[in-house]
């Protein structure tokens, strides 16, 4: 089974203010979610 390399663009907000957009791969995404960063990351999947 071929693994799809999904990359996600994250809009990083701090205290409700936009900071920057980061490109995050699957491994980093899981790591970030494990540490609770979903509270400040709004993500959109790139085509």
Secondary structure, DSSP 8 states (H G I E B T S, - for coil): ------EEEEEEEETTEEEEEEEEEHHHHHHHHHTTGGGTEEEEE--
